[in-house]
Amino acid sequence: MVEARLHDGTTIDVEVLGHGPAVLMPVNPISATGIKADELRAWGVDPSLGRTFMEGLASNFTVVAFDYEGHRMASPAPDTLTPDNITSDILAVANSAGIDQFAY
């Protein structure tokens, strides 16, 4: 796992899995457990959704996963969350993973 520094100075964990063309995915690569997993299941959501996506794509792609939503919930930046800064954050994630070209 690597870290990316975002526009507001916070850092986010980035996980890279697989080989091939790069795909950046703003999903949580860590499966939910305990009460959180039970709540997700109650709503029909796979508590391992991010991990499932990653593993499903990793045989053909380099998957770069980062929990942007979870990060922003924990580190809100309402005054600076602009399209330019979000783009900057995505590029910071790609750079931290050593990716020059990617799909999002």
Residue pairs with C-beta under 8 A, 6 or more apart in sequence:
1 13
1 14
1 15
2 13
2 14
2 16
2 96
2 97
3 11
3 12
3 13
3 14
3 96
4 11
4 12
4 14
4 66
4 89
4 92
4 93
4 95
4 96
4 97
5 11
5 92
5 96
6 12
6 71
6 88
6 89
6 92
7 77
7 80
7 85
7 88
7 89
7 92
8 75
8 77
8 80
8 85
10 71
10 75
10 77
12 66
12 67
12 68
12 71
12 89
12 93
13 66
13 67
14 64
14 65
14 66
14 93
14 96
14 97
15 29
15 54
15 64
15 65
15 66
16 62
16 63
16 64
16 65
16 97
17 29
17 54
17 55
17 58
17 62
17 63
17 65
18 54
18 57
18 58
18 59
18 60
18 61
18 62
18 63
19 58
19 61
19 62
20 60
20 61
20 62
21 61
21 62
21 101
21 102
21 103
22 61
22 62
22 63
22 64
22 94
22 97
22 99
22 101
22 102
22 103
23 57
23 61
23 62
23 63
23 64
23 102
23 103
23 104
24 64
24 66
24 90
24 93
24 94
24 99
24 102
24 103
24 104
25 50
25 53
25 54
25 57
25 63
25 64
25 65
25 66
25 104
26 65
26 66
26 67
26 68
26 69
27 49
27 50
27 53
27 54
27 65
27 66
27 67
28 49
28 50
28 65
28 67
28 69
28 70
29 50
29 51
29 54
29 65
29 66
29 67
30 50
30 51
30 67
31 37
31 47
31 48
31 50
31 51
32 40
32 47
32 48
33 47
36 47
37 47
40 46
40 47
41 47
46 52
50 65
50 67
53 63
53 65
54 63
54 65
57 63
62 97
62 99
64 93
64 94
64 97
64 99
64 102
66 93
68 89
72 81
77 85
90 104
94 100
94 102
